[in-house]
Amino acid sequence: MNSLGEVGATSQLVQRSWDARDAILYAIGVGAGAKDPVGFELEFTTEDSMGVTQQVLPTFASIIRPNFAGVVDLTTVDRSKLVHGEQSVTLFDLLPAAGSVSIATTLLGVLDKGSGCLVVMETVGHNAGSNEILFSARMGLFIKGSGGFGGPKELSDDVTPTLSSEPMPERPPDVALTLETRVDQALIYRLSGDRNPLHSDPTFAARAGFPKPILHGLCTYGFTGRGLLHSLCESNPGLFGSISARFSKPVFPGDILTVSIWDDSEHFPHAYRFRTTTQNDDIVMDSGLLQLRGDVSGDL
């Protein structure tokens, strides 16, 4: 697995840009406006509604494409064995409706998880105009069947907050949100850039061991983040600080998601733990952590 790349390698700076259409397409891809097309989510789904200023969902940062060049080589990996393992996003400012960022991606580790390996990378984006940091995004890609190579199991010098690794609360959740995905959700979401046939091609999905194409992990992540934004941040992206979670089981388009939320501010300021399950009680996202920005607190 060391052949994937040299740990610590950082890519050259490249520029990534998006426009209002990209932000809207992503919002619709993670369910915005599906229940009420002319309701409170107009600021995320339109750019020209009277009296409404377009906003960008915070989890949009998770799809700003990393720069793998010179950092990690996934060209030899069987895509049917490649799934998203974990994701985190930290925002330092509002994402503009149209913008450009200079990004660099660093390979943090190739971890031996036994049943597979976890390739962990971090991308940092700076505003192309001011050069101020706009976001950081950490991605863990899991390659099934590639473990047991004797590598490290965890990042040795990880300095990120450890709250997300703490056990989830055992008490009933303080609140639970219900979010419905569409049967064609993956076909909509893939238009934001992830064209892996695992999410659209029945033959390819069968090769990977699934009865039908599965929903993108980052789509489930976006659904969950959208629900947390409305529930804990008054639908204001300016209050949204960071979100992290691990993907534990696949979601199928059409599944009904329940996001269970626990206020954990007694242990960490402005922190909420969450877990996402399906109508079958399958845990599909676990060890979730949302932290609000600054001296603000959500209202459960």
C-alpha positions in Angstrom: 0.0 0.0 0.0 3.0 2.4 0.3 2.9 2.4 -3.5 -0.1 4.6 -3.3 2.0 7.6 -2.3 4.5 9.1 0.0 3.0 10.1 3.4 3.5 13.8 4.0 3.6 14.7 0.3 1.8 17.9 -0.6 0.5 18.8 -4.0 1.2 21.9 -5.9 -1.3 24.7 -5.6 -4.1 24.6 -8.2 -7.2 26.7 -8.6 -10.7 25.4 -8.3 -13.7 27.6 -9.3 -17.5 27.3 -9.1 -20.5 29.4 -10.0 -24.1 29.9 -8.8 -25.3 26.9 -10.9 -22.8 24.6 -9.3 -23.9 25.6 -5.8 -27.6 25.2 -6.7 -27.1 21.8 -8.4 -25.3 20.5 -5.3 -28.1 21.8 -3.0 -30.7 20.1 -5.0 -28.5 17.0 -5.1 -28.6 16.7 -1.3 -32.4 17.3 -1.1 -32.8 21.0 -0.8 -36.2 22.2 -1.9 -37.6 18.6 -2.5 -40.3 19.0 0.1 -41.2 22.6 -0.5 -39.7 24.0 -3.7 -40.8 27.6 -3.0 -40.2 27.5 0.8 -37.3 28.5 3.1 -34.6 26.8 1.1 -34.9 29.2 -1.9 -31.7 30.9 -0.8 -29.8 27.6 -1.5 -31.8 26.5 -4.7 -32.2 29.8 -6.6 -30.0 32.8 -7.5 -32.6 35.2 -8.6 -35.6 35.1 -6.3 -36.8 38.5 -5.3 -35.6 39.6 -1.8 -33.5 36.4 -1.4 -29.7 36.3 -1.4 -28.1 33.1 -2.6 -26.3 31.1 0.1 -24.1 28.0 -0.2 -24.6 24.8 1.9 -21.5 24.4 4.1 -20.9 20.8 3.0 -20.4 22.1 -0.5 -16.7 22.3 0.5 -16.6 18.5 0.6 -16.9 18.3 -3.2 -14.3 20.9 -4.1 -12.0 18.5 -5.9 -8.7 17.7 -4.2 -5.4 17.7 -6.2 -4.2 14.1 -6.1 -1.4 14.8 -8.6 2.0 13.9 -7.1 0.3 13.0 -3.8 -1.6 9.7 -4.2 -2.1 7.3 -7.2 -5.4 5.6 -7.3 -5.3 4.7 -11.0 -4.5 1.1 -10.2 -7.3 0.7 -7.6 -10.4 -1.3 -8.6 -13.1 1.4 -8.3 -15.6 -1.3 -7.2 -13.6 -1.7 -4.0 -13.2 2.0 -3.3 -15.6 3.7 -1.0 -15.7 6.8 1.1 -14.7 6.0 4.7 -14.8 9.3 6.5 -15.1 13.0 5.9 -14.7 16.3 7.8 -15.1 19.9 6.8 -14.0 23.0 8.7 -15.2 26.4 7.5 -13.4 29.6 8.3 -15.6 31.9 6.3 -18.8 31.8 4.3 -18.5 30.0 0.9 -19.4 32.5 -1.8 -22.1 31.6 -4.3 -19.5 31.9 -7.0 -15.8 31.8 -6.2 -12.3 30.5 -6.7 -9.9 29.0 -4.3 -6.3 27.9 -4.4 -5.9 24.4 -2.9 -3.2 22.0 -1.9 -3.7 18.4 -0.8 -1.5 16.5 1.6 -1.4 12.7 2.1 -1.7 12.3 5.9 -1.5 8.5 6.0 -2.2 5.1 4.5 -3.7 3.2 7.4 -4.0 -0.6 7.8 -7.6 -1.3 9.0 -7.4 -5.1 8.6 -10.2 -5.6 6.1 -8.9 -2.8 4.0 -6.7 0.3 4.0 -7.8 3.9 4.7 -6.1 6.6 2.6 -6.4 9.9 4.5 -5.9 13.2 2.8 -6.4 16.8 3.8 -7.2 19.7 1.4 -6.8 23.3 2.4 -8.5 26.0 0.3 -7.5 29.7 0.3 -9.6 32.4 -1.2 -8.0 33.2 -4.5 -8.6 36.9 -4.1 -7.5 37.5 -0.5 -5.4 34.4 0.1 -7.2 33.9 3.4 -8.0 30.4 4.4 -11.6 29.5 3.5 -11.9 25.9 4.4 -10.1 22.6 5.2 -11.5 19.2 4.2 -10.2 15.8 5.4 -11.1 12.8 3.3 -10.7 9.1 4.1 -11.0 6.7 1.2 -11.4 3.0 2.1 -10.0 0.4 -0.2 -11.7 -3.0 0.6 -9.6 -6.1 0.7 -6.3 -4.2 0.9 -5.5 -4.4 4.6 -3.1 -6.6 6.5 0.0 -5.0 5.1 1.5 -4.1 8.5 1.0 -0.4 8.3 -0.1 2.0 11.1 -3.7 1.7 12.3 -4.0 5.4 13.2 -2.4 8.7 12.3 0.6 9.1 14.6 0.7 12.9 14.8 -3.0 13.8 14.4 -3.6 17.1 16.1 -7.3 17.4 15.3 -9.9 17.4 18.1 -10.5 14.0 19.6 -14.1 14.5 20.6 -15.3 12.7 17.5 -13.5 9.5 18.6 -15.2 9.5 22.0 -18.1 7.0 22.4 -21.5 8.2 21.3 -24.0 9.2 24.0 -26.0 6.3 25.3 -29.1 8.3 26.3 -31.9 8.9 23.9 -31.2 11.7 21.4 -32.3 15.2 22.1 -33.9 15.5 18.7 -34.3 13.4 15.6 -34.7 14.6 12.1 -36.3 12.7 9.2 -34.9 13.3 5.7 -36.2 11.4 2.6 -34.0 10.7 -0.3 -35.4 10.2 -3.8 -35.1 7.0 -5.9 -33.2 9.0 -8.5 -31.1 10.9 -5.9 -27.8 9.4 -7.0 -28.5 10.4 -10.6 -29.0 14.0 -9.5 -26.0 14.1 -7.1 -23.5 12.6 -9.6 -23.9 15.7 -11.7 -21.9 17.6 -9.1 -18.8 15.6 -10.2 -18.6 12.1 -8.7 -19.3 9.9 -11.7 -18.2 6.6 -10.1 -20.5 4.0 -11.8 -21.0 2.3 -8.4 -23.8 4.9 -8.0 -25.5 4.5 -11.4 -24.6 1.3 -13.2 -26.4 -1.8 -11.9 -23.8 -4.2 -13.5 -20.9 -2.3 -11.8 -22.8 -2.2 -8.5 -23.4 -6.0 -8.7 -19.6 -6.5 -9.3 -19.0 -4.6 -6.0 -21.5 -6.9 -4.2 -24.5 -4.6 -4.0 -28.0 -5.5 -5.3 -28.3 -2.1 -7.0 -26.4 1.2 -7.2 -25.8 2.9 -3.8 -26.0 6.5 -2.9 -22.8 8.5 -2.7 -21.4 8.7 0.8 -21.0 12.5 0.4 -24.6 12.7 -0.6 -25.7 11.2 2.7 -23.1 13.6 4.3 -24.7 16.5 2.5 -28.3 15.5 3.5 -27.2 15.2 7.1 -25.3 18.5 7.1 -28.3 20.2 5.6 -30.5 18.9 8.4 -28.1 20.0 11.0 -27.8 23.4 9.5 -31.5 24.0 9.7 -31.9 22.4 13.1 -28.9 23.8 15.0 -27.8 26.9 13.0 -31.1 28.6 12.2 -30.4 27.8 8.5 -27.5 30.3 8.7 -24.2 29.0 7.2 -22.3 31.6 9.2 -23.0 29.7 12.4 -21.7 26.4 10.9 -18.2 25.6 12.1 -17.1 22.0 11.3 -18.7 18.6 10.6 -17.1 15.2 10.7 -18.4 11.6 10.4 -17.6 8.1 9.5 -19.5 6.1 6.8 -20.4 2.7 8.2 -23.0 1.2 5.8 -24.3 2.0 2.3 -27.5 4.0 1.7 -29.7 3.2 -1.3 -31.5 5.9 -3.2 -35.0 6.2 -1.8 -34.0 5.4 1.7 -35.4 7.5 4.6 -32.7 8.9 6.8 -33.0 9.7 10.5 -30.4 12.0 12.0 -30.3 11.6 15.8 -28.6 14.6 17.6 -27.2 14.9 21.1 -26.2 18.2 22.7 -22.7 17.5 24.0 -21.8 21.1 25.0 -21.1 19.9 28.6 -18.0 18.1 27.3 -17.0 20.5 24.5 -18.3 24.0 23.8 -20.8 24.4 21.0 -20.6 20.7 20.2 -23.3 18.3 19.0 -22.9 14.5 18.3 -25.0 12.9 15.7 -25.7 9.6 14.0 -27.6 8.9 10.8 -29.7 5.7 10.3 -32.1 4.4 7.7 -35.6 3.1 7.9 -34.1 -0.3 8.6 -32.3 1.0 11.6 -29.0 0.5 9.8 -26.3 3.0 11.1 -25.0 4.6 7.9 -23.0 7.5 9.4 -21.5 7.3 12.9 -19.3 9.2 15.3 -20.7 12.4 13.9 -19.6 15.7 15.4 -20.9 19.2 14.6 -19.2 22.3 16.1 -20.7 25.7 15.8 -18.6 28.8 15.1 -17.7 31.2 17.8 -19.8 32.1 20.8 -23.1 30.7 19.4 -25.2 27.9 20.5 -27.9 25.8 18.7 -31.4 25.4 20.0 -32.7 21.9 20.3 
